[in-house]
Amino acid sequence: TDELSLSVTTTLTQTTTSTGIEDTTGLTRKKITSTAKGTASGQITLYTADDFAAIGYLYIKNLETTVGNRIYVYDDTSSGDPIQFQLDAGDFAFIPMHGDKTYKAYAQTNPSSIEFMVMGKDQ
């Protein structure tokens, strides 16, 4: 019955050039059709190992509205493809990533929609 309220802010600065913002994948919405990790098709690659020179940040949101329709994010570069975290319907995460890992997502329900973006420094 205790109420908890958190407020945290951070500022990310990206370089803007004549072709747009560098060092970001841009905000993307995709459907996940895989309900398994590993070699199954239909997973979404969120970040490929060593794509950025410095630590990247991942923003990801589960766009599903039915509670229990989870999205699972796992480390595709480590043995056993360990799950890093899961997001229930409507949940989002903003996390610093380990730069030498490839992160992929699969869903509990086929299809499931997500939006995501990776921001980092490629210098």
C-alpha positions as CSV (number, residue, x, y, z in Angstrom):
1,T,0.0,0.0,0.0
2,D,3.1,2.3,0.1
3,E,3.3,4.7,-2.9
4,L,6.6,4.9,-4.7
5,S,7.5,7.8,-7.1
6,L,10.7,7.9,-9.1
7,S,12.0,10.6,-11.4
8,V,15.3,10.2,-13.2
9,T,16.6,12.2,-16.2
10,T,19.6,11.9,-18.5
11,T,20.8,13.9,-21.4
12,L,22.1,12.2,-24.6
13,T,23.8,14.5,-27.1
14,Q,23.9,13.3,-30.7
15,T,25.9,14.8,-33.5
16,T,23.7,16.3,-36.3
17,T,25.0,16.5,-39.8
18,S,23.5,17.5,-43.1
19,T,22.2,13.9,-43.5
20,G,20.6,13.8,-40.0
21,I,21.5,12.5,-36.6
22,E,24.5,10.2,-36.5
23,D,25.1,7.3,-34.0
24,T,21.5,6.2,-33.7
25,T,19.5,3.5,-35.4
26,G,16.4,5.8,-35.5
27,L,13.1,4.9,-33.9
28,T,11.7,1.7,-35.5
29,R,8.4,-0.2,-35.0
30,K,8.5,-3.9,-35.9
31,K,6.4,-7.1,-35.5
32,I,8.0,-10.1,-33.8
33,T,6.8,-13.4,-35.1
34,S,9.1,-15.8,-33.2
35,T,8.0,-17.3,-29.9
36,A,11.5,-18.9,-29.3
37,K,15.1,-17.7,-28.9
38,G,18.1,-19.2,-30.7
39,T,17.9,-20.3,-34.3
40,A,14.1,-19.7,-34.8
41,S,13.1,-17.2,-37.5
42,G,11.0,-14.1,-36.8
43,Q,13.2,-12.7,-34.0
44,I,14.2,-9.0,-34.1
45,T,17.9,-8.0,-33.9
46,L,18.0,-4.9,-31.6
47,Y,21.7,-4.4,-31.6
48,T,24.7,-6.2,-33.3
49,A,27.9,-6.6,-31.2
50,D,30.4,-3.8,-31.6
51,D,28.2,-1.7,-33.9
52,F,29.1,1.4,-31.9
53,A,32.6,2.3,-30.5
54,A,31.3,3.3,-27.1
55,I,28.5,2.1,-24.9
56,G,25.1,2.3,-26.5
57,Y,21.7,2.8,-24.9
58,L,18.7,0.8,-25.9
59,Y,15.2,2.2,-25.7
60,I,12.5,-0.6,-26.2
61,K,8.8,-0.6,-25.7
62,N,6.3,-3.5,-25.9
63,L,3.4,-2.1,-27.8
64,E,1.0,-4.9,-27.0
65,T,-2.0,-4.0,-24.8
66,T,-2.9,-7.5,-23.4
67,V,-1.3,-8.2,-20.0
68,G,0.9,-11.3,-20.3
69,N,2.0,-10.7,-23.9
70,R,5.6,-10.4,-23.0
71,I,8.7,-9.5,-25.1
72,Y,12.0,-11.2,-24.1
73,V,15.4,-9.7,-24.9
74,Y,18.3,-12.1,-24.9
75,D,22.1,-12.1,-25.4
76,D,22.6,-13.9,-28.7
77,T,26.4,-14.0,-28.3
78,S,26.7,-15.9,-25.1
79,S,26.3,-19.7,-24.7
80,G,22.7,-20.6,-24.0
81,D,21.3,-17.3,-25.2
82,P,20.6,-15.9,-21.7
83,I,17.5,-13.7,-21.3
84,Q,18.5,-10.2,-20.2
85,F,15.1,-8.9,-19.4
86,Q,11.4,-9.2,-20.3
87,L,8.7,-6.5,-20.9
88,D,5.0,-7.1,-20.3
89,A,2.4,-5.3,-22.4
90,G,2.9,-1.5,-22.3
91,D,6.3,-1.8,-20.5
92,F,9.4,0.0,-21.7
93,A,13.1,0.0,-20.8
94,F,16.0,2.4,-21.3
95,I,19.2,0.6,-20.6
96,P,23.0,0.9,-21.2
97,M,24.1,-2.1,-23.2
98,H,27.3,-4.2,-23.1
99,G,28.8,-3.2,-26.5
100,D,30.2,-6.5,-27.4
101,K,26.9,-8.4,-27.2
102,T,24.2,-8.9,-29.8
103,Y,20.7,-8.4,-28.4
104,K,17.7,-10.0,-30.0
105,A,14.0,-10.1,-29.0
106,Y,11.3,-12.8,-29.3
107,A,7.7,-12.7,-28.1
108,Q,5.3,-14.8,-26.1
109,T,2.6,-14.2,-28.7
110,N,2.9,-14.2,-32.5
111,P,2.8,-11.5,-33.7
112,S,3.7,-8.9,-31.2
113,S,4.7,-5.3,-31.9
114,I,7.7,-3.4,-30.4
115,E,9.4,0.0,-31.0
116,F,13.0,0.4,-30.3
117,M,16.1,2.6,-30.9
118,V,19.8,2.4,-30.1
119,M,21.7,5.5,-29.3
120,G,25.5,5.5,-29.0
121,K,28.8,6.9,-30.1
122,D,30.5,5.6,-33.2
123,Q,33.8,7.4,-32.6
